[in-house]
Amino acid sequence: MSAAGSEIGALVGHHEPPLPQTTIPLIVDLDRTLCRSDTMHEALIGLVASRPVWIFRLPSWLSSGKKGFKHALADQRTVDPAQLPYDQDVVNLIETARAEGRQVALISASDHRQVSAVADHLGLFDEAVGTGATGVPDNLSGQAKADYLVGRFGEKGFDYVGDSAADLAVWAVARQAYGIRVSAGTAKKAQAQGTRLLALGEAVPELPALLRACRPHQWAKNLLVLLPVLTAHDLSHLPAALLGMLCFSLAASAIYIVNDLADLPSDRAHPRKRFRPFAAGMASAKNGLILACGLLAVSGLAALLLLPVAFFWTLLVYLVVTSAYSFSLKRKMMVDVVALAALYTLRIVAGSAATGIVLSPWLLVFSMFLFFALATIKRQAELEDMLVRGSDKTAGRNMMVGDLPILQAMSIGAAQAAVLVFALYSQDPQVQENFSKPDMLLLICPVLFFWLGRMQLLTRRGHMTDDPIVFTFRDRVGLICGALMLAIFVIAGR
């Protein structure tokens, strides 16, 4: 069969004469096999994301056992099968079996309603059975699934496609065992029990995908934590500021992961975001949540033990606001833009809290105007992309293409106000005491005009494909503008 790859392991033991090929049914698992993700985990995350209070019902669901938990969860939410990332190698194997006239069944440990929904959507199966189906007494996983299939088709009376160590018991009683992206450890266990395992697709390490989900390129935004040290010209506080930046970066990565998991339906409907690790099924939701919890723990402990308590509370506020943004605020008109601007400014406040450097009120006002301008640019970029795709509204956001002129006007106005406030900041008596040549700071104003104006034009022309600050660090002209402003700042302070 062309869909099968290289053989793993060796088949040992005595065999009965094989049945005719056309009488052997093909049994396919759902989670991490036919579907590259786990439907139960996705349904659970989607339920908690949309209705957080339901998290308090989980302990009572868990007390009823796996079957009871899956039933209670499916009562509230199942995953739309049209949004799931299906594995083409498995689909090809199914289509080949159907072309040979073989029966194909989808049998999974997921709740029967989820399994039936997937089968109905794909139209590739003669039968679909899941946990909770009539006549299925147990959670259809591991040995329970093996016993069920032997009772239905007899030992060695079916072929089976699975993906993990949970399928070892089923593979042992199948005529032919197929493994989709099986790990080396699972392959060795299959070989040890005498299973001839045919590999579909190659096992891809999940760690690179999880690291990509952390979005380390977004850590550039956390350089704002260092701004108080720059304005004060006091490098003695740099170690504390760098540690604060690391804490913010780890916490931000955790929030990115949670945000991606909560946004799975809308990400899968997006032309670019559907390739993100969780949306594409390259990383599991369970491992993503574990990594997010670990990053939050490291970030929180470092902030609490190694930095002033004021920084810890600032980090906590950042986490609360970011979480609120991920689960609610980003869906509310204009609230999302104000929240984004506040989160940028909060990074500068965190730098002050980590180092004890008092910020100028002018600098905070400048930051609010500047970051409001950048936040509206980010929204404009998304709307410009929608305009190109011919879409009027976006999934999961309260944005319409018709909002573009208003956002552009607000962004331009905020950008000009930011330049004006910076000019006033440069003339503040307290600021001038910290600079030997304070009037040189005014030279930053034309650079700001150029940089912000160019960002507006690039956005309007459809070239802004990322967060504006991250885009600047990838843009040669933007880097030159940043270096020039930094040089003026340093020279003015000498």
Secondary structure, 3 states (H helix, E strand, C coil): CCCCCCEECCCCCCCCCCCCHHHCCEEECCECCCECCCHHHHHHHHHHHHCHHHHHHHHHHHCCHHHHHHHHHHHHCCCCHHHCCECHHHHHHHHHHHHCCCCEEEEEEEEHHHHHHHHHHHCCCCEEEEECCCCCCCCCCCHHHHHHHHHHHCCCCCEEEECCHHHHHHHHHCCEEEEECCCHHHHHHHHHCCCCEEEECCCCCCHHHHHHHCCHHHHHHHHHHHHHHHHHCCHHHHHHHHHHHHHHHHHHHHHHHHHHHHCHHHHHCCCCHHHCCCCCCCCCHHHHHHHHHHHHHHHHHHHHHHCCHHHHHHHHHHHHHHHHHHHCHHHCCCHHHHHHHHHHHHHHHHHHHHHCCCCCHHHHHHHHHHHHHHHHHHHHHHHHHHHHHCCCECCCCCCEHHHHHHHHHHHHHHHHHHHHHHHHHHCCHHHHHCCCCHHHHHHHHHHHHHHHHHHHHHHHCCCCCCCHHHHHHHCHHHHHHHHHHHHHHHHHHC
